[in-house]
Amino acid sequence: MTVDEFGDEVLRRMSALDEAAHRKAVALGEEAPSLRDGLQVPSSRKVLLPLLAGLWAAGRATQSPALSRLARQGLFAIGLGAMATKAGKRIVCRARPNQGRDPARWGKADGKHASFPSGHATTTAAVATVVALNRGLSPVTVAGVGFAAAVGWSSLATERHWATDLLAGSVTGIVAGVVADAMDEWVEERTGREA
C-alpha cells in the first residue's frame, strides 16, 4: 500500500464514521430540540471568558489561590486553543455538514467558518482539562467532562460539525489545558508566588 492509498483509506474511514455519527446525532437531536439548541451559547468563548475572568477576580478578592489559579489557567487554555483552532480552520478549510452533506469536502470552505477542528469542542475540552488537573476526580470535573461531551453532541445534532471535527477539537483543547497548567506552574515556580 502506497502512502497515497493509505491516506485515501484513512479519509474514507473518517468519512464513514462522520456520516454514521451525523445521522445518529441528528435523529437524537430531533427528539430533544431544546437540549440540542441550548448548549451552543453557554459553551462559547463569549460566555466562558467572562465567567472565568469573574472567577479569577473572585479568587483574588477572597485570597483563594486555588480558584484564581484554575480560572487563570482556563483563560490561558482557551486562548491557546483558540489560536490553534483558528490556524487549523484556515489550513484545512473543511465544509460544515450544513454546507453540504459530504464529509469529504476538505478544502471547500472559507477558513473563518470552516468546520475542522471544532472551536466549541476545543474550548470546552480546554476548560474541562484545566478543571481536572486542578480538582482531580471530583463532581465538578465530572460535570465539566459531561458538559464538553454534551456540547459535542449538540454540535453534531445541529449540523455544525462532523465527529472528526469534534475529536480534533477535543484533542486540541486537552493539549491547550495541559500546556496552560504547565506554563502557569512554571511561572509560579520562577516567581515564587501566584502569577
Secondary structure, DSSP 8 states (H G I E B T S, - for coil): --HHHHHHHHHHHHHHHHHHHHHHHHHHHHH-HHHHHHTTTTTSHHHHHHHHHHHHHHHHHTT-HHHHHHHHHHHHHHHHHHHHHHHHHHHH----GGG-S-TT-TT-S-GGG--SS-HHHHHHHHHHHHHHHHH-SSHHHHHHHHHHHHHHHHHHHTTS--HHHHHHHHHHHHHHHHHHHHHHHHHHHHHTS--
